[in-house]
Amino acid sequence: MFGKIKQFFKEVKIELKKVVFPSRDEVIGSTKVVVVLVIIIAVFLGLIDMLLSKLIGMLVQ
């Protein structure tokens, strides 16, 4: 049983050596893209919500 656990951690170590982590600049660039897209989508959904609220308000009156 301990042999299997030891083998598992050996394989984990080998796989971790294959991982390529992004550079600091890549992470910052990706974060900026995500933040801008979230803001754009939030504004879009806010406008749609406002529009639908006004339309429903007009229909209810």
Backbone as ProteinMPNN parsed JSONL, in Angstrom:
{"seq_chain_A": "MFGKIKQFFKEVKIELKKVVFPSRDEVIGSTKVVVVLVIIIAVFLGLIDMLLSKLIGMLVQ", "coords_chain_A": {"N_chain_A": [[0.822, -1.202, 0.0], [1.904, 1.279, 0.843], [3.79, 1.515, -1.094], [2.312, 2.089, -3.382], [1.349, 4.612, -2.724], [3.727, 6.035, -2.555], [4.575, 5.809, -5.214], [2.525, 7.233, -6.444], [2.998, 9.891, -5.516], [5.482, 10.281, -6.67], [4.797, 10.31, -9.373], [3.158, 12.554, -9.375], [5.03, 14.556, -8.843], [6.57, 14.393, -11.173], [4.661, 15.161, -13.096], [4.135, 17.772, -12.245], [6.477, 19.03, -12.929], [6.134, 19.372, -15.608], [4.354, 21.404, -15.888], [3.625, 24.646, -17.073], [3.868, 27.713, -15.839], [2.18, 30.867, -16.003], [3.71, 34.043, -16.812], [4.315, 36.983, -14.786], [3.509, 39.291, -16.178], [1.754, 38.197, -18.075], [-0.295, 37.252, -16.42], [-1.207, 39.645, -15.281], [-2.102, 40.97, -17.599], [-4.162, 39.217, -18.456], [-5.868, 39.448, -16.266], [-6.647, 42.129, -16.468], [-8.128, 42.033, -18.85], [-10.251, 40.363, -18.06], [-11.439, 41.916, -16.004], [-12.288, 44.202, -17.456], [-14.119, 43.013, -19.26], [-16.019, 42.021, -17.443], [-17.012, 44.418, -16.392], [-18.148, 45.542, -18.711], [-20.149, 43.637, -19.324], [-21.677, 43.81, -16.979], [-22.653, 46.449, -17.121], [-24.157, 46.245, -19.489], [-26.099, 44.273, -18.76], [-27.282, 45.661, -16.658], [-28.452, 47.824, -18.013], [-30.293, 46.464, -19.665], [-31.905, 45.344, -17.671], [-32.969, 47.677, -16.51], [-34.405, 48.687, -18.704], [-36.293, 46.613, -19.163], [-37.622, 46.691, -16.701], [-38.855, 49.208, -16.814], [-40.531, 48.815, -19.039], [-42.24, 46.763, -18.108], [-43.34, 48.108, -15.965], [-44.791, 50.065, -17.346], [-46.653, 48.452, -18.638], [-48.096, 47.395, -16.502], [-49.442, 49.553, -15.439]], "CA_chain_A": [[0.0, 0.0, 0.0], [2.77, 2.455, 0.894], [4.474, 1.577, -2.385], [1.42, 2.782, -4.315], [1.32, 6.024, -2.331], [5.028, 6.584, -2.953], [4.548, 5.905, -6.674], [1.612, 8.326, -6.772], [3.666, 11.17, -5.306], [6.54, 10.371, -7.675], [4.155, 10.71, -10.621], [2.724, 13.94, -9.186], [6.231, 15.383, -8.984], [6.928, 14.394, -12.596], [3.665, 15.969, -13.808], [4.303, 19.184, -11.87], [7.618, 19.577, -13.67], [5.67, 19.665, -16.965], [3.456, 22.557, -15.853], [4.211, 25.929, -17.43], [3.109, 28.755, -15.173], [2.255, 32.134, -16.731], [4.566, 35.072, -16.222], [3.59, 38.038, -14.08], [2.884, 40.162, -17.182], [0.616, 37.48, -18.652], [-1.364, 37.225, -15.413], [-1.75, 41.005, -15.183], [-2.847, 41.213, -18.83], [-5.4, 38.432, -18.413], [-6.728, 40.034, -15.237], [-7.225, 43.359, -17.025], [-9.156, 41.634, -19.813], [-11.395, 39.853, -17.301], [-12.098, 43.033, -15.314], [-12.973, 45.02, -18.462], [-15.279, 42.269, -19.739], [-17.02, 41.976, -16.37], [-17.638, 45.741, -16.329], [-18.99, 45.685, -19.903], [-21.321, 42.774, -19.165], [-22.491, 44.356, -15.889], [-23.362, 47.625, -17.643], [-25.147, 45.744, -20.444], [-27.195, 43.647, -18.028], [-27.964, 46.72, -15.916], [-29.305, 48.558, -18.96], [-31.398, 45.574, -20.038], [-32.773, 45.256, -16.497], [-33.685, 48.949, -16.402], [-35.348, 48.745, -19.811], [-37.388, 45.678, -18.905], [-38.381, 47.188, -15.552], [-39.713, 50.316, -17.296], [-41.563, 48.244, -19.898], [-43.202, 46.057, -17.254], [-44.049, 49.168, -15.218], [-45.764, 50.686, -18.245], [-47.701, 47.471, -18.904], [-48.892, 47.188, -15.298], [-50.289, 50.734, -15.199]], "C_chain_A": [[0.862, 1.261, 0.0], [3.553, 2.619, -0.404], [3.641, 2.325, -3.416], [1.364, 4.273, -4.016], [2.611, 6.706, -2.765], [5.08, 6.782, -4.471], [3.663, 7.066, -7.116], [2.312, 9.675, -6.63], [4.838, 11.371, -6.26], [5.959, 10.866, -9.0], [3.649, 12.152, -10.544], [3.899, 14.883, -9.395], [6.646, 15.494, -10.45], [5.967, 15.275, -13.384], [3.81, 17.452, -13.489], [5.493, 19.827, -12.582], [7.227, 19.962, -15.092], [4.819, 20.932, -17.036], [4.222, 23.826, -16.201], [3.333, 27.018, -16.816], [3.254, 30.064, -15.944], [3.161, 33.13, -16.014], [3.696, 36.123, -15.535], [2.851, 38.941, -15.072], [1.666, 39.501, -17.823], [-0.572, 37.456, -17.693], [-2.014, 38.598, -15.299], [-2.584, 41.324, -16.418], [-4.179, 40.473, -18.848], [-6.377, 39.003, -17.391], [-7.399, 41.303, -15.746], [-8.35, 43.03, -18.002], [-10.415, 41.168, -19.084], [-12.15, 40.989, -16.63], [-12.88, 43.89, -16.311], [-14.226, 44.302, -18.972], [-16.382, 42.19, -18.691], [-17.745, 43.314, -16.275], [-18.588, 45.926, -17.513], [-20.274, 44.865, -19.759], [-22.241, 43.301, -18.071], [-23.287, 45.565, -16.362], [-24.458, 47.18, -18.612], [-26.348, 45.146, -19.713], [-27.97, 44.668, -17.2], [-28.904, 47.506, -16.81], [-30.512, 47.722, -19.389], [-32.394, 45.47, -18.885], [-33.6, 46.528, -16.347], [-34.765, 49.053, -17.48], [-36.555, 47.832, -19.565], [-38.242, 46.123, -17.722], [-39.339, 48.294, -15.978], [-40.837, 49.777, -18.165], [-42.633, 47.528, -19.076], [-43.996, 47.064, -16.44], [-45.097, 49.839, -16.07], [-46.921, 49.738, -18.527], [-48.642, 47.298, -17.707], [-49.83, 48.354, -15.073], [-51.527, 50.684, -15.967]], "O_chain_A": [[0.593, 2.201, -0.747], [3.935, 3.731, -0.769], [4.169, 3.092, -4.221], [1.334, 5.098, -4.928], [2.587, 7.823, -3.28], [5.571, 7.803, -4.953], [4.004, 7.795, -8.047], [2.227, 10.512, -7.529], [5.157, 12.504, -6.62], [6.54, 11.723, -9.665], [3.704, 12.886, -11.531], [3.759, 15.908, -10.062], [7.03, 16.569, -10.911], [6.393, 16.048, -14.242], [3.627, 18.296, -14.366], [5.505, 21.037, -12.807], [7.898, 20.781, -15.72], [4.591, 21.471, -18.119], [5.321, 24.059, -15.698], [2.191, 27.214, -17.233], [4.325, 30.35, -16.481], [3.352, 33.073, -14.799], [2.476, 36.132, -15.699], [1.702, 39.313, -14.837], [0.663, 40.164, -18.086], [-1.718, 37.622, -18.11], [-3.239, 38.702, -15.227], [-3.669, 41.893, -16.294], [-5.206, 41.044, -19.216], [-7.584, 39.033, -17.633], [-8.582, 41.53, -15.489], [-9.401, 43.67, -17.984], [-11.525, 41.546, -19.46], [-13.379, 41.024, -16.68], [-14.02, 44.265, -16.036], [-15.282, 44.921, -19.1], [-17.562, 42.285, -19.028], [-18.962, 43.345, -16.095], [-19.705, 46.412, -17.341], [-21.364, 45.361, -20.044], [-23.462, 43.246, -18.216], [-24.468, 45.694, -16.04], [-25.576, 47.693, -18.554], [-27.491, 45.483, -20.022], [-29.187, 44.551, -17.057], [-30.026, 47.822, -16.413], [-31.629, 48.234, -19.462], [-33.604, 45.504, -19.109], [-34.801, 46.46, -16.085], [-35.895, 49.455, -17.203], [-37.7, 48.247, -19.742], [-39.461, 45.948, -17.741], [-40.495, 48.319, -15.556], [-41.977, 50.227, -18.048], [-43.824, 47.69, -19.345], [-45.199, 46.891, -16.243], [-46.183, 50.154, -15.582], [-48.062, 50.183, -18.644], [-49.841, 47.08, -17.88], [-50.929, 48.155, -14.557], [-52.346, 51.599, -15.878]]}, "name": "protein", "num_of_chains": 1, "seq": "MFGKIKQFFKEVKIELKKVVFPSRDEVIGSTKVVVVLVIIIAVFLGLIDMLLSKLIGMLVQ"}
